Every structure is written in structure tokens, then in C-alpha cells.
Amino acid sequence: MLTIPWLALCLLSFASGRTLQDGAPTAQELVDQGWRLLPVYDGVPRSFLRAQERRRVGAGVHVFEAALALEPEHLRALWSAGHAHTLLAEDRRNRGEAEAARWHDDQALRFLTRSLELDASDPWSAYARGVVHANLGDPAGALDDLDLAVENAERRIAAAGDEGSDAWLRFKALEWRPEILMRAGRFGEARETLRTFHDEFSSNEWPLYIALAECNGRARELAAMRANYHEILSRAEFRSDPQAYALAGYVEGLLGDRVAATRLLQKSLEHELEPGLYSRLWLWILATDEARPEAEADLRAFLENPPASVGEWDAALGRFVLGEGTPEAFLARARTEEQRRKAEGEALDELLCEASYYAGQRLEAAGEPEAALATYGAALEPLPRAWKWEAAFARARYAALAERLGRAARAFPTDGVTGWHVPGAEHPQKELARSPRAGDLAFVRGVNARGQATFEARVVLAE
């Protein structure tokens, strides 16, 4: 029977071509090779691991466990095993496999807790365990660990006199904190934490007001959310920003002011740098009766010759909204597309939430309120990632229909403090008085498929 270290050596052969004749590896060699099995972030956000990545991460877990069989108190092996299980848990959770995700979370918690028992000053294990606690629905445990991660990172930074990767970890722990507070329903604390975070890391107020708007939206304080967006538009530097107008118009629509929504969404189209679908869809949905014909004509013209940035799914969505196909066929297409994206490891974009809202709208317009109510409800079922914009529209229509039909409005898992993400929140890097050097935080900006701003914080590894 193979011992664990020899099993690991076989896995190393899979990972790097090493053969049994090369001799038994050390624990550190196993850890180094295990990390070569884990996926490298390529700049494209994904909710799922691809099939080959999932197999390799699973192999990495075995390699890290083999290292621990050689050295049970090897700190990096403990942290690495916890990290690999967290990757697998996230993948399973996003695929709707709750039991498998919980098992991987529990394994991650076991490895990371042991790591902290051996070295309570390690910021990386504290941060990783905080993420696991958050995924397990334990905000108190998550906050304790994130605070420990920040404290440990600051202590190491002060001792080394050089920020390095510990600065990145501190940034991520501080960034996570308001999210955990919001999940716990502690919105007042979340707002104060957001202000402190953005004072340190942002060079302008746009990301702060976007983040505060998200917090107010999740707290169902829509009037405060409206004020956040209008504060942005009051600044001269943002008065030509199409996204700011679109977001402000969206909230006016949620508050029932179709006149203001129409005006702001029209402004968004006037300032857009590249024609986009969603501002046109929202305008068509929220426009006043007087503005509706022009909004529909603009949407039809856009879909006749869409720009290259508009993907096949978005174009199909636009055509469906305008009457092409049946709700049943469109929902079936959404399920097929979502399964395809899962299989290819692409970022899940909550297509069923989006499709259910627009299908419900078609059913309601066709005089089928019962079917529309059920379909709006489907848009509010558990979502594996962020809550889509359309979920808020679906919630409003669901409540109105339930009241009209004399039904008690049911509660949904997306109620309360879970899942509202405002896309496009950007954290610009504070300008440095010198050129970037190794160890500095760099903010890499990009644009996703919908033309929304994205960012990622990285540590500069070389001059």
C-alpha cells in the first residue's frame, strides 16, 4: 500500500513530470509543487473552476495533506490546504451543491484554525479563516478574524519597514469588513467603516458614494440611496458620467418617479462613450407614456445593428423584451446558457434572475398575472453571487401583483441584508509622490462586458 508521501510523489509526477526515481520530496517541496497545481488568476473574474482546474485543486489538496503527513505543524502547508479547500467550497457553492461546499468549508476551517493555534501572529491564516467564517454565515467570527488579520499585518509591516504583500492582505481585510457588517445588518457601522476605508484608499469621492449607495440599498433606505447618486451628479467632474446618470435614474424608477427616471436615463444616453444595452432597457421600462415611443424606437434601432461589445445573450434579451419569442422559450434558453457558462467556468451573471424578471414583465403585459407572479418570484430565489439589478424591479412588481391578487407576499432568501452588489465601484489609487516600486499597492482598472468599470488591487512585484 502506498504511504501518503509516496502518493504525493505520484501527484508531483502529474504536476511537474518528477518521477519516483528522483527520491522522496520534503514537505516544503510538496507545498511548492502543490501551489503549481492551483489556478493562477488571469484577470477574468469567474464564479466557477473549470473542470481541469477543479481536478488540479483537488490534487493540490492531497499534496498539501501529504506535506502535513511529513511535517504536521508545517504552517504554510496548513494555510495552503485551507486555501485550496476554500476554492473548492466556493466552486461547489456557486454550483448549488451546498452539502459539498459545507464539507470543504469545514475542512478549510480545520486547517486554518490549526495554523492559528501554532502561530496566532499569521495574518494570512487569520484572513483566510475570516473568509471561511463569512461563507459559513458567521459574521461575528469573520469580523474577529479580519480584525486579527489587520492587526497582524500592521505589526509585520512595522517590523519589516516594508509593506510588501502584507499591505495587500491588510487592504483586502479592510475591504471585506463593511461587507460582513452589511450581511449582519449592522448598516450604521458599515457606513462608518466604508468612510474610513475610502479615506485611506481612494483619491476621489465617487467610490465612496457608490459604496454608500450599495449599503443604503441593502438597508432598503432608497431615499438615502437616491441622495448618494445625486451627490455624485452634483460634482462637476461627474456631470458627464453616463453611469452616474443611469444609476440615479434606476433608483428614481424604484421610488416610482418615472419623470425623473426618464430624464436621468436620457442624460445617460447623451453622455455614453459607446452605445450600451442596459440604459436603453431601463429607459424603455421606466419611461413616461410620452417618452415610451421614442425609447422603444431607439432600442429597436440599437438591436438592429448592435456594437461588438453587446454579446449574443444581451442581444437576445433585448429582442425578447420587444416581443420576440415566448417567455417559456426564453427561460429555457437562460437555463441552457447558464449551464454552458458553468461548464466553461465563466463568471455567472445570474441569467435566470434577469430572464425571470423580463419574462414576468411579458406575462403581466399579456394579462397572465398568476404566471407573472410566479415568474417574478423566480427572480428572487437564492442567487449564488451578487444580486442583479433586475431583482429590485422584480421585487417591486411581485409586491404590487401580490397585493392586487390578494396574496400574502412571501419572503425570499434575497430579502434583507444579502446580495445587492452595485457594479462599477472603482477604487482609484492615491497618487504617489514617487514612481511605483516593489511592494506598492497597484490598482488595475478595466472594463467588463457591460462597459462597467472594474478594478483589482495588486501588489507591485517588480520595479
N, C-alpha and C positions, 0 to 999 in steps of 0.2 A: 504493500500500500504506500502511495506517495505521501511524504510529510508535507506540511504546508509550505516550508521554504522551497522544496523541490517543485511543488505545484506552481509556486510563484515563478520559479525559473522557467517553467514551460510557458507561463504567460509572458515573461520577458522575451522569450523567443518569438512569440506572436507580435510583441510590441516593437522589438528592435532587431530581430534576427540573431540574438545571442543564443548559443547552443549549450547543452548540458556539459560538454567538454570544457567549457570556459570556467567551470568551478562555481560553487555556491556564492550567491551575492550577499553583500552586507545589507543591514536594514536600511541604511541611507541610500544605497544603490537601488533598493526596491522602491523607496519613496520617490527618488528621482525618476525612475522609469515609469512608476505609476502616474506621475504627472504628465508624462508624454502621451498617456492614453486619454487624458481629459481634453475636452474640446477647447480650442482657443477662440476667444471672442473675435469675430470678424467684422464688427461694426454694424451688423444687421440684427436688430432685436428679434428674438424668437421665443415663443412660448413653449416649444417642444424641442426635444432632442430628436435628430434624425435617427433612423433605425440603427445605422452603423455607429453613431455616436453613443446611443444607449448601450449597445453591446460593449463598446470600449470603456465607458464609465463603469459598467458592471465589472469588467475585467480589472479596472483600476481599483475598485473596492477590494477585490481579492488580493491584489498586490499589496495594498496598504495593510490589510489584515495579516498577510504573510510577514511583512516587516515587523508588525507587532508581536507575532509569534517568536521572532528572534529577539526583539527588544520591547517588552510590554510597556515600557514607560518612554518610548520614543515620541517626543512631543509633536514633531512635525508629522509623523505617521498618524497620530491620533487626530490632529486637526485635519489632515488630508482625507482620512476616512470619513470624518464628519461632513466635510465639504462635498465629497462625492455622493454620499447618501442624500444630502440636501438637493443636489442637482437632479437625482433620480426622483426624489419626492415631488419636486416642482413639476417635473415632466408628467408624472402619474396624476398629480392633482389637476393639471390642465387638461388631461385626457378624461377627466371624470372618474378616475379609478381611486376613490377616496381611501379604501382599505389599504391598498398597496402604498399610497402616499403616506398614510399614517405610520405604516411599518418602517418606511425609510426615515421619516422624521424621528421616530423613536430611536432608531439606530444612530442617527446623527447626534441626537441629544446625549446618548450614552457615551459616545466617543468624545464629544466636546466637553461634557461635564468631567470626564476623567482627565482631560487635558488641563482644565482649570484647577482641578484638585492638585495636580502636580505643579502647576505654575499659574497662580492666580494673577500674575502680572502680565500675562499674554493678551494683548489687545485683540489679536486676530481670532482666537478661540472665543473670547467674550462676544465679539461682534457676530461671529457665525452662529453662536448659540442664541443670541438675541433674535436673529432672523428665524431660527427654528421655533423659538417660543412664539413669535408673531404668527408663523404659519400654523401653529397648533392652537391659535386663538387665546393665547395667554399674554395680554398686553402688559400686565404688571411685570412678569418675568422678562419680557422683551425690553421694557424700559430700563430695568435694573441692569441687564447685560449691556445695553447700548451705553448707558452711563459709565459702566465699568470699562468698556472699550475706549471711550473718550479719555477717561482718567488715565488709563494705562498708556495710551498713545501719546498723550501730552507729557507724561513722565519720561517716556523713552525719547521723545523729541528733545526735551530739555537736557537730558543726559548726553545725547549724542551731538547736540548742537547742529543737527542737520535733519530736515523734515523727512525726506525720502518717502518711501511707501507708507510709513505710518501717518503722514499727513493725509494721504488719500483715504486711509481707513477712518481717520477721525472725521473727515468730510462726509463719508458715507454714513457713519453712525449718527452724526448730527442731522443729516438729510432725512434719515429714516424716522427720527424721533417724532416730528409732527404727524407723520402718517400713523404711527402707532397710537398717538394721543387721539387722533380723529376716530380710529377704529374703536377706541374705548369710550367714545362720546364726550371726551374732555376738550370741547372745541375752544373754550377760552384759553386754556393752556396751549393748545395747538397754535392759535393765532400769535401768542407771545413768542413761542418758540420759532415760528416762521419769521417773525420780525428780527429776532436775534440772528438767525441763520443767514438771512439775506443781507443784514447789515455787514456781516463779515465777508460773504462770498459774492455779492452782486454789486455791480458798478452802476446800476440804474434801478428804478422802482418798478419797471414792467413785470419782472418775475415775481416780485413780492405781491403786487395786486392780483396777478393771475393765481398765485397760490392761495391768497386770502379768499378769492372768489371761489376756488375749489372748496375750501374749508366752509365757507358760508353756504355753498350749495349743499354740501353733505349734511349741514346742520338744518337744512330746509329754511334758511334765512334768505329768501330770494331777493328781498328788498336790499339787504346788505350786499348781496352778490351784484345786483344792478349798480349799486354805488361804487363798487370796486371797478367795474368796467368803465363807468362814466368818469371816474377819477383818471383812468388811463387816457381817455379821449380828451380830457381837459388839458393834457400836456401837449405843447406844440410839437414835440418830436414824434408824437404818436398819432397825430391827426390825419396822417396819410397811410396808416397801417390797416390793411384790409381785414386782418384777423381780429383786431380790436373791435372794429365795427360789427363784424359777423357775430362775435361772442356777445356783444352788448345787445344786438338785435335778437339773438337767440333767447336771452334772458327776458327781454321785453315780451317776447312771444309767450314764454312760460307764465308771465304775470298777466297775460291777457290784453296787452296794449298792442293791438295789431298795427295801429298807425305808426307808433314809434318803431316797432319791429320792421315794418316796411321801409321806413325812412333809413334806418341804420343798415339794413341789408342792401339796399340800393347803393348806399355810400360804400359798402364793402366792395361791390362790383365795380364802382367807379375807380377805386384805387388798386384793384388787383393787378399784380405784375404779370401773372399768367392765368388765363381763364380756368376756373375750377368748377366742379360739380356741386359741392355741398351748399355753398352760399346760394346758388340758384335753386336747389331743392328747398332749402329753408324758406327762401323768399316765396316760392310757389305755395308752400304750406301756410305761411303766416300772412301773406299779402292781404290787404284790404280788398273788398269786392272791386273797387275801381282799378286797383293795380294788378289784379289777378290775370286779366287777358295778356297784358304786356309781359308779366312774369312767365306765363306759360309759353308765349311765343319765343322768348329768349331761351328758355330751357329746351324747347324743341330744336331751335337753330343750333344750340350748343351740341346737342346729341347727334345732329346730322353730320357734323364734322368735328368730333372731339379731339383735343390735343393729345399728343402721345402720352402725356402724364396720366391720363384717365384710363385706368385698366378695364379689362373686359367685364369684371364684376360690377364696377361702378357704372359703366355704360348700360349694362343690363338693368341695374337698379333704376336708373333714370327713365329708361323706356317703360319699365313696369309701372312706375308712378304715373306715367302719362297714359296708361291704359293697355299696354301690350301684355298678352298672356293672361293666365288666371292666377289668383292667389295661391291655389294648391300647387300649381306647377312651379311657381316662383319659390315657394317654401321648400319644395323638393330640390330645386336647384341649389338653394342656400345650403341644405344639408350635404349635398354632394360636394360642393365647393369647400365647405368647412372640413369634411373628411379628407379631401385632397390636400388641403393645407396642413392638416395634422400629420398626414403620412409623409409629407415633404419637410416637416419641421419648421414651417414658416410661422411667423407671428400670427396668432389667432386674433382676428379682428371682430369677434362677436357677430358673425354674419347672421346668425339666427335671430339675435336681438334686433338687428337692423331690419332684416327681412320681415320679421313678425310685426313690427310697427307699421311698415308701409303696406303689408298685406291687410292688417286690421283696418287701415285707413280706406283701402279699396272696398273691403267688405262693408264697412259702415256707410260709405257713399252709395253702395249698391242696395241699401235697405236690408242688410242682414246683421242687425245689432247683436244677436246672440253669438253668432260666429265671430263677429268683430271683437266682442268682449273676451272670448277665449283666446283669440289671437293676440290681442294686446297683452293679455296675461302672460302668454308665452314669452313676450319680450322682457318680462320682469323676473323670469326664473333665474336660478343661480348662474352667475357668469364666472368663468374661470379666471378672468383678468379684470381689466378696468371696465367700469360701467359706461356703455355707449351713450352718446348724446341723445339718440333716439329713445332711450329708456325713459328719459324725463317726459318727452312728448307722449309716450305710451302710457305712462302713469297718469298724466292729466286726462287723456281720453278714456282710460279704463275707469277712473273715478267718476267721470261725467256719465258714462254709459251705465255703470252700475247703479248710480242714483236714478237715472231715467227709467231703468228696468226694475227698480225696486229691489235691487240685490244688495246684500251686505258686501262691501269691498273687502276682499281677503288681504291678508298680509303676505308680503313676498320677501324672500331672502335678501333682495337688494334694498329693502327698506332700511331707514336709519343710517347707520354710520359706515356701511360697506360700499365700496366700489365706484364712487364717482371720481373719474380722473379727467382733468382738463388738459387736453393735449396741447403741445406747443409751448409749455412753460420753459423758458430758457434762462439759464444762469450765466450771464456773460462774465468772463474773467476780469477781475480787477486789474487795471493796467499796472505793470511793474515798472519801476524806475530803472531797470536794467534788462538785459536780454534774458530769456528763459535759460535755466541751467538744470542739470540733473537734479531731480528731487522736487522741482516746482510742480504745482498743480496746473495742468493744461486743460482747457475746456474745448472739446472738439465739437464744432457745430455742424449740423447737417439739416437736411430737409427730407421728410418721409414722402411716401407715395401720394399723400393728400396735400403736399405743399406746406405742411406744418413744420415749424421749427423743432429740431431735436437737439439734444446735447448729451455729451458723456464726459465725465471728469476722469482724466488720466494723469498719471504721474510721468513727467518727462524723464526718460531713462538715459538720455544721452544729450550732449551739448548740441 
